[in-house]
Amino acid sequence: MSPILPLASAAGAFELPPVLLVPFGLLLLLIAVMPLTPVRAHHWWERNYPYVSIGLALLVASYYLLRVPSGGVTLTHSLHEYVSFIALIGSLYVVSGGIHLRVKGEATPWENVLFLAVGAVLANVIGTTGASMVLIRPWIRMNKIRVSAYHVVFFIFVVSNLGGALTPIGDPPLFLGYLRGVPFFWLVAHLWDEWLVTLALVLAVFWVVDHWGFRRMPPDIQGELEGRKESFRIEGLPNLALLAVIVAGVFLPETCLIREIVMLAAAGASLWITPREIHEQNHFNFGPVKEVAFLFIGIFTTMMPALNYLEGHGSQLGFTRPAQYYYATGGLSAVLDNAPTYVNFLKLAETTFVTETGEEQAAGGGDYDRRAVAILLKTHPDIVAAISLGAVFFGALTYIGNGPNFMVRSIAQSSGVHCPSFFGYIFRYSLPVLLPILGLSGWLFL
């Protein structure tokens, strides 16, 4: 590694010490490893992760404020992105927690496929976290007679990950791309074909497995289930209107935090109008939002030196083909958080394919990332598509690839469903089932 990290800015170049990369790497390592550690270490992490995250963030922020020219501007920009990110994630979580889906009876394989397909579409509207929290308990109740580990795994594949690839609301990394200049409808216009094919292949495999499990049931029960009509009922309907408010809020201007205020107001209204019984039925609490808020203040802050390093050295890494970005982004998204992985590879693409001199950056103002992304979308849209799909799709390969994965597993286990272990999930399902499908999709479209 070079002894200095060049930090490019309108004011000129500044050298960052490489040790500033350590807080970012350490935080991501702790997020990935600590949930898998023995009970004592895991409990320590649950009690202290806010202090660890904020402490590492303060180390980097202090250096930028005290030693880096225009460091305050860089820090302010990162914090603004953080506020927008948390406002969206938090408001979607709160409002979706006010929606309860009642399901009676037992689902057939075709009904299960339809349910997962609807969940994949819904994930683009209320996010993978919101859709997972709304649908996982009805999903378990639908299959209460024969629910098995594969029901949980394929739910994570489809609803918690693959489904949310078409809108910035769908998955956190895509919203960060939206904040950096990727238009809202660019994703659905350019990714729908690979999304549809990948989803269809995963659902086809699920149908085969579920059909086999269904046919193992006694014939009289099979006939009874195939002949009855399923019953659905949605409670908390006013929250659907509040979801529409949040989606509309994404299109509001960024000035004076108008967008974030509207989203948080919708969340507050949901808490006020939702009956307590619905929250109790959904086992709603603020634990997941609290965890995301504390961890991501650390991620957004400690990530700044990594982005600056890529800005100075990214073109030297030799990433020039879509498949390289697809698998590299995906591989890291599977074992680290996919949101910072997405941002770092988007920055890598900017520095590889977009060239601006210091004078051009100064003339263009402080919005270099948006200009660079706009150029990328015109000249190398396949690169942006590869980064987006890699971050979203490969997050399903492990329990730690995306936030909802562990949440779904915890809810399923608390409901008495047997779930595979961390490595059982990988070696029994992800590697033999999902990875070949993702490889085929990448080969066909990238």
Rosetta blueprint (number, residue, H / E / L):
1 M L
2 S L
3 P L
4 I L
5 L E
6 P E
7 L E
8 A E
9 S E
10 A L
11 A L
12 G E
13 A E
14 F E
15 E E
16 L E
17 P L
18 P H
19 V H
20 L H
21 L H
22 V H
23 P H
24 F H
25 G H
26 L H
27 L H
28 L H
29 L H
30 L H
31 I H
32 A H
33 V H
34 M H
35 P H
36 L H
37 T L
38 P L
39 V H
40 R H
41 A H
42 H H
43 H H
44 W H
45 W H
46 E H
47 R H
48 N H
49 Y H
50 P H
51 Y H
52 V H
53 S H
54 I H
55 G H
56 L H
57 A H
58 L H
59 L H
60 V H
61 A H
62 S H
63 Y H
64 Y H
65 L H
66 L H
67 R H
68 V L
69 P L
70 S L
71 G H
72 G H
73 V H
74 T H
75 L H
76 T H
77 H H
78 S H
79 L H
80 H H
81 E H
82 Y H
83 V H
84 S H
85 F H
86 I H
87 A H
88 L H
89 I H
90 G H
91 S H
92 L H
93 Y H
94 V H
95 V H
96 S H
97 G L
98 G L
99 I L
100 H E
101 L E
102 R E
103 V E
104 K E
105 G L
106 E L
107 A L
108 T L
109 P H
110 W H
111 E H
112 N H
113 V H
114 L H
115 F H
116 L H
117 A H
118 V H
119 G H
120 A H
121 V H
122 L H
123 A H
124 N H
125 V H
126 I H
127 G H
128 T H
129 T H
130 G H
131 A H
132 S H
133 M H
134 V H
135 L H
136 I H
137 R H
138 P H
139 W H
140 I H
141 R H
142 M H
143 N L
144 K L
145 I L
146 R L
147 V L
148 S L
149 A H
150 Y H
151 H H
152 V H
153 V H
154 F H
155 F H
156 I H
157 F H
158 V H
159 V L
160 S L
161 N L
162 L H
163 G H
164 G H
165 A H
166 L L
167 T L
168 P L
169 I L
170 G L
171 D L
172 P H
173 P H
174 L H
175 F H
176 L H
177 G H
178 Y H
179 L H
180 R L
181 G L
182 V L
183 P L
184 F L
185 F L
186 W H
187 L H
188 V H
189 A H
190 H H
191 L H
192 W H
193 D H
194 E H
195 W H
196 L H
197 V H
198 T H
199 L H
200 A H
201 L H
202 V H
203 L H
204 A H
205 V H
206 F H
207 W H
208 V H
209 V H
210 D H
211 H H
212 W H
213 G H
214 F H
215 R H
216 R L
217 M L
218 P L
219 P H
220 D H
221 I H
222 Q H
223 G H
224 E H
225 L H
226 E H
227 G H
228 R L
229 K L
230 E L
231 S E
232 F E
233 R E
234 I E
235 E E
236 G L
237 L L
238 P H
239 N H
240 L H
241 A H
242 L H
243 L H
244 A H
245 V H
246 I H
247 V H
248 A H
249 G H
250 V L
251 F L
252 L L
253 P L
254 E L
255 T H
256 C H
257 L H
258 I H
259 R H
260 E H
261 I H
262 V H
263 M H
264 L H
265 A H
266 A H
267 A H
268 G H
269 A H
270 S H
271 L H
272 W H
273 I H
274 T L
275 P L
276 R H
277 E H
278 I H
279 H H
280 E H
281 Q H
282 N L
283 H L
284 F L
285 N L
286 F L
287 G H
288 P H
289 V H
290 K H
291 E H
292 V H
293 A H
294 F H
295 L H
296 F H
297 I H
298 G H
299 I H
300 F H
301 T H
302 T H
303 M H
304 M H
305 P H
306 A H
307 L H
308 N H
309 Y H
310 L H
311 E H
312 G H
313 H H
314 G H
315 S H
316 Q H
317 L H
318 G L
319 F L
320 T L
321 R L
322 P H
323 A H
324 Q H
325 Y H
326 Y H
327 Y H
328 A H
329 T H
330 G H
331 G H
332 L H
333 S H
334 A H
335 V H
336 L L
337 D L
338 N H
339 A H
340 P H
341 T H
342 Y H
343 V H
344 N H
345 F H
346 L H
347 K H
348 L H
349 A H
350 E H
351 T H
352 T H
353 F H
354 V L
355 T L
356 E L
357 T L
358 G H
359 E H
360 E H
361 Q H
362 A H
363 A H
364 G H
365 G L
366 G L
367 D L
368 Y H
369 D H
370 R H
371 R H
372 A H
373 V H
374 A H
375 I H
376 L H
377 L H
378 K H
379 T H
380 H L
381 P H
382 D H
383 I H
384 V H
385 A H
386 A H
387 I H
388 S H
389 L H
390 G H
391 A H
392 V H
393 F H
394 F H
395 G H
396 A H
397 L H
398 T L
399 Y L
400 I L
401 G L
402 N L
403 G H
404 P H
405 N H
406 F H
407 M H
408 V H
409 R H
410 S H
411 I H
412 A H
413 Q H
414 S H
415 S L
416 G L
417 V L
418 H L
419 C L
420 P L
421 S L
422 F H
423 F H
424 G H
425 Y H
426 I H
427 F H
428 R H
429 Y H
430 S H
431 L H
432 P H
433 V H
434 L H
435 L H
436 P H
437 I H
438 L H
439 G H
440 L H
441 S H
442 G H
443 W H
444 L H
445 F H
446 L L
